[in-house]
Amino acid sequence: MKHPIRALALACALTLMPACAALHLNAPNPIAAAQTTDQRAYALIQSYGALIETATSVVRDPSVPMAAKRAIGRAEAAATPAVSTLEVAFSAYLRARAAYEAASRADEAALTHALNALNAASQALAQAIDRAQAPLGELQSLINAHRGVAR
């Protein structure tokens, strides 16, 4: 044996691999793991992107019934405007937060104005999140119901 340490490391790795696979570690749901409003918004927007990719593969599968494809299409048509509104609200929130952080070094009037703008943007973002959750949940449910057919 030319490299006994490498052989030992490889043996350990191969021995532990089945044990690691048996743990069934799943990544946490990003929406459930989000702790702040902006994290929830980001998680919803990114989840929408992943859902659209999955929906595309489900809809392209010839074994999926046409009624299911139409239902996914309707759910996507309802989710897209809600997510677009969420993206706009998220962008406005990020701008308002940056303005508030910049105003924290300015005078009291600028800080008050920036704080009011940040509060308004935060409320708009929370409302956009609430409006986007139901259509995204519906799309997720339809995809989950027919993903097994597409595999």
C-alpha positions as CSV (number, residue, x, y, z in Angstrom):
1,M,0.0,0.0,0.0
2,K,1.5,3.2,-1.2
3,H,-0.6,5.7,0.8
4,P,-2.0,4.0,4.0
5,I,-3.5,7.2,5.4
6,R,-5.4,7.9,2.2
7,A,-6.7,4.3,2.2
8,L,-7.7,4.7,5.9
9,A,-9.5,8.0,5.2
10,L,-11.3,6.4,2.2
11,A,-12.3,3.4,4.3
12,C,-13.7,5.7,7.0
13,A,-15.7,7.8,4.5
14,L,-17.1,4.7,2.8
15,T,-18.0,3.2,6.2
16,L,-19.8,6.4,7.4
17,M,-21.6,7.1,4.1
18,P,-24.6,4.7,4.7
19,A,-25.0,6.1,8.2
20,C,-25.2,9.7,6.9
21,A,-27.6,8.6,4.2
22,A,-29.9,7.0,6.9
23,L,-30.3,10.3,8.7
24,H,-32.6,11.7,6.1
25,L,-31.6,15.3,6.8
26,N,-33.9,17.6,5.0
27,A,-33.3,21.3,4.4
28,P,-35.7,23.4,6.4
29,N,-38.5,25.1,4.7
30,P,-37.1,28.6,3.9
31,I,-40.5,30.3,4.4
32,A,-41.0,28.7,7.8
33,A,-37.3,29.4,8.8
34,A,-37.6,33.1,7.9
35,Q,-37.6,35.3,11.0
36,T,-38.1,38.8,9.6
37,T,-40.5,40.3,7.1
38,D,-37.8,40.8,4.5
39,Q,-36.5,37.2,5.0
40,R,-40.1,35.9,4.4
41,A,-40.4,38.1,1.3
42,Y,-37.2,36.8,-0.1
43,A,-38.1,33.2,0.7
44,L,-41.5,33.5,-1.0
45,I,-40.0,35.1,-4.1
46,Q,-37.3,32.4,-4.4
47,S,-39.8,29.6,-3.7
48,Y,-42.0,31.0,-6.5
49,G,-39.0,30.6,-8.9
50,A,-38.4,27.0,-7.8
51,L,-42.2,26.3,-8.1
52,I,-42.3,27.6,-11.6
53,E,-39.3,25.4,-12.6
54,T,-41.0,22.3,-11.1
55,A,-44.4,23.2,-12.6
56,T,-42.7,23.4,-16.0
57,S,-41.4,19.9,-15.7
58,V,-44.8,18.6,-14.5
59,V,-46.7,20.3,-17.3
60,R,-44.3,19.0,-19.9
61,D,-44.8,15.4,-18.8
62,P,-47.2,13.6,-21.1
63,S,-48.4,11.3,-18.3
64,V,-49.9,14.2,-16.3
65,P,-53.6,14.6,-17.1
66,M,-54.6,17.7,-19.1
67,A,-57.0,18.8,-16.3
68,A,-54.1,18.9,-13.9
69,K,-52.0,20.9,-16.3
70,R,-54.8,23.4,-16.7
71,A,-55.2,23.7,-12.9
72,I,-51.5,24.3,-12.5
73,G,-51.7,26.9,-15.3
74,R,-54.5,28.7,-13.5
75,A,-52.7,28.6,-10.2
76,E,-49.6,30.0,-11.8
77,A,-51.6,32.8,-13.5
78,A,-53.0,33.7,-10.0
79,A,-49.6,33.5,-8.3
80,T,-47.5,35.5,-10.8
81,P,-49.2,38.9,-10.2
82,A,-49.1,38.4,-6.5
83,V,-45.4,37.6,-6.6
84,S,-44.8,40.6,-9.0
85,T,-46.5,42.8,-6.4
86,L,-44.4,41.3,-3.7
87,E,-41.2,41.9,-5.6
88,V,-42.2,45.6,-6.0
89,A,-43.0,45.9,-2.3
90,F,-39.8,44.2,-1.4
91,S,-37.8,46.5,-3.5
92,A,-39.5,49.5,-2.1
93,Y,-38.9,48.2,1.4
94,L,-35.2,47.7,0.8
95,R,-34.9,51.3,-0.6
96,A,-36.8,52.6,2.4
97,R,-34.6,50.7,4.8
98,A,-31.4,52.0,3.1
99,A,-32.8,55.5,3.2
100,Y,-33.5,55.1,6.9
101,E,-30.0,53.8,7.6
102,A,-28.6,56.8,5.6
103,A,-30.8,59.2,7.5
104,S,-29.7,57.9,10.9
105,R,-26.6,60.1,10.4
106,A,-28.7,63.1,9.4
107,D,-30.9,65.5,11.3
108,E,-34.0,64.6,13.3
109,A,-36.5,65.7,10.5
110,A,-34.8,63.5,7.9
111,L,-34.8,60.6,10.3
112,T,-38.5,61.0,11.1
113,H,-39.3,61.2,7.4
114,A,-37.3,58.1,6.7
115,L,-38.8,56.2,9.6
116,N,-42.3,57.0,8.4
117,A,-41.4,55.9,4.9
118,L,-39.9,52.7,6.3
119,N,-43.0,51.9,8.3
120,A,-45.2,52.4,5.3
121,A,-43.0,50.2,3.2
122,S,-42.9,47.6,5.9
123,Q,-46.7,47.5,6.1
124,A,-47.0,47.3,2.3
125,L,-44.5,44.4,2.3
126,A,-46.4,42.6,5.0
127,Q,-49.7,43.0,3.0
128,A,-48.0,41.8,-0.2
129,I,-46.6,38.7,1.7
130,D,-50.1,37.9,3.0
131,R,-51.6,38.3,-0.5
132,A,-48.9,36.1,-2.1
133,Q,-49.1,33.2,0.4
134,A,-52.4,31.7,-0.7
135,P,-51.8,31.6,-4.5
136,L,-48.3,30.2,-3.9
137,G,-49.7,27.6,-1.5
138,E,-52.3,26.6,-4.1
139,L,-49.6,26.2,-6.7
140,Q,-47.5,24.2,-4.4
141,S,-50.4,21.9,-3.5
142,L,-51.1,21.2,-7.2
143,I,-47.5,20.6,-8.0
144,N,-47.1,18.2,-5.1
145,A,-50.2,16.3,-6.1
146,H,-49.0,15.7,-9.6
147,R,-45.2,15.6,-9.1
148,G,-45.3,11.9,-8.4
149,V,-47.0,11.3,-11.8
150,A,-44.2,13.3,-13.5
151,R,-41.4,11.3,-12.0
